[in-house]
Amino acid sequence: MIDKLNDLKKLVVQAAAEKKAFDIIVLDLRKRSDLTDFFVI
């Protein structure tokens, strides 16, 4: 499961970068929220 999350996180960051996003930040919320694992800003 962890590998799938990391793969998905990398895919989302890569897709954002391809759409000209910059200063992409990934917040790890696994220990703070039951609703989500990561926020990508």
C-alpha positions as CSV (number, residue, x, y, z in Angstrom):
1,M,0.0,0.0,0.0
2,I,2.8,2.4,0.9
3,D,4.4,1.9,-2.5
4,K,1.1,2.6,-4.3
5,L,0.8,5.9,-2.3
6,N,4.3,6.9,-3.1
7,D,3.8,6.1,-6.8
8,L,0.6,8.0,-6.9
9,K,2.2,11.0,-5.1
10,K,5.0,11.0,-7.7
11,L,2.5,10.8,-10.5
12,V,0.5,13.8,-9.2
13,V,3.6,15.9,-8.7
14,Q,4.9,15.0,-12.2
15,A,1.5,15.8,-13.8
16,A,1.4,19.2,-12.0
17,A,5.0,20.0,-13.1
18,E,4.0,19.1,-16.7
19,K,1.2,21.7,-16.5
20,K,3.8,24.3,-15.5
21,A,3.2,24.2,-11.8
22,F,6.2,25.4,-9.7
23,D,7.2,25.3,-6.1
24,I,5.1,22.1,-5.6
25,I,4.8,21.1,-2.0
26,V,3.6,17.7,-0.7
27,L,2.2,17.7,2.8
28,D,2.2,14.3,4.6
29,L,-1.0,14.2,6.6
30,R,-1.2,10.5,7.3
31,K,-0.7,10.9,11.1
32,R,-2.9,14.0,11.3
33,S,-6.0,13.2,9.3
34,D,-8.2,10.3,8.7
35,L,-9.6,12.0,5.6
36,T,-6.5,12.2,3.4
37,D,-2.9,11.0,3.3
38,F,-1.3,13.9,1.3
39,F,-2.0,17.4,0.2
40,V,-0.3,18.6,-3.0
41,I,0.0,22.4,-3.1
